[in-house]
Amino acid sequence: MGNARGGGGGGGPSLGREFRAALCSTYADLLGRQRTATTPFAQWSHATRRAHEFVWLGGAFDWERLLLNAGGQLVFRPGEPLYDEVHKMHGTARLNPYERELLYGYPYVIGRTRDRTIRGPLLTLAVEIIAEGDHLQVQPADDLVRFNSLPFRVEGDTEAHNGALNRILDQTPALPLTADALSGFVDVVVRELPDLIIDAVLDGSLKAPPAEPRSLTPLRVIDQAALFVAPKTNYFLRSDLDGIAKVEGSDCGVLAPLVRGAGGEAQVDITDGQIDAARIIFPFPSNRAQRRVALLLDDDTTHLVRVEGPPGTGKSLTIANLACHLAASGKRVLITSQKDKALEVVDDKLRELNLAELPMTLLRHDRDSKGELLGRLDRVEKRRAAGEVEAHYVTLEEHHAGEASALVRDAEAYAASLLWENEIEQADRAVKNARNLRRISAT
């Protein structure tokens, strides 16, 4: 591994509140101008070469198949309606899995405000398209239903309006979804958004595709479903940036070190002696440079550590070791990466430990990955009280301390025996080499 630099509070210029607010607000505004991320969720787009793929399902199907029918599927065969559109979606999703997602929406919200025409799903579910023989099959890729608040958001939303949307979000139903659960959820939506019109039966039946509203029309819910491809949304990132910009004071956690970077000079001086004497819990092989990173992280003044080195120098192994060290120290550890491959390397290494608690990994957003994560969570013992766990750790620490002391005593005794053995050997050699030594015999 190459260098490790720790960035604390002392290096580089401070990140003042004005600068932080301007930085976060500018970035949030930039994301807001990239409207394509929210278009499939809230805006009536037209069929163009650059438009995101979208197909109404009502008209081709008489009934909703995925939300109100647990385990249901949509089948598209060559020559049938919508097959070509779904085939194109299949190709798009396979080519851009990290930038695009395939979603199913039901029921739909439509209407027209002063500046835009609204077309967005009330609920969404991630789906996948599977090629089976000569046909395409659409099925759920997740078991999490999401409430889509974007059709109801406008510039300058009030705190009261955001509160209403958050209360709706808290009541989002789960799968398997029944008609009664859906009706109850829509009642909550109408209670919080009284101007919304319900023009739907909500029993799973689908009507013909609606026409685009051309004049001011109140938002209404209709019996319609759709498949669409959407970019991975940045709405919540924009919301977080707006929140950070409004935080009072100049201290905002790790943001300042992230903006400034770790710097080229170490902010914490750690000697080789300190590294060798430190209690570092690394289950995998390590060198002194890698163990130094653990001490950087343990230092209270460190906010950011940059570890660099060419491929194959142990960066992933160091991350696995650090995860264990921090977890053993009572810390919570989140490991993220832009690429799944980097996470897979760390995940494989941690799985070698055969521990129920490590790792809790979610590499993909498919149902199998989430099922595995939930299974590992269920296998973790959760019934012991915190005091009992602490007492157990104290007992273990005392036991290991006793074992270590015994090993030290054995090592000291062994060293002493080696010294005496050396003394005896030297005395014997001296006797053999002595001249004119009179033999003494017993009479």
Buried (B, 14 or more C-beta within 10 A) or exposed (E): BEEBBBBBBEBBEEBEBEBBBEBBBEBBEEBBEEEBBBBBBBBBBEEEEEEBBBBBBBBBBEBBBBBBEEEBBBBBEEEEBBBEBBBEBBEBBEEEBEEBBBBBBBBBBBBBBEEBBBBBBBBBBBBBBEEEEEBBBBBBBBBBBBBBBBBBBEEEBEEEBEEBBEEBEEBBBEBEBEEEBBBEBBEBBBEBBEEBBBBBEBEBBBBEBBEEBEEEBEBBBBBBBBBBBBBEBBBEBBEEBBEBBEBEEEEBEEBBBBBBEBBEEBBBEBEEEEBEEEEBEBBBEBEEBBBBBBBBBBBEEBBBBBBEBEEEBBBBBBBBBBBBBBBBBEEEBEBEBEEEEBBBBBBEBBEEEEBEEBBBBBBEEBBEBBEBBEEBEEEEEEEEEEEEEEEEEEEEEEEEEEEEEEEEEEEEEEEEEEEEEEEEEEEEEEEEEEEEEEEEEEE
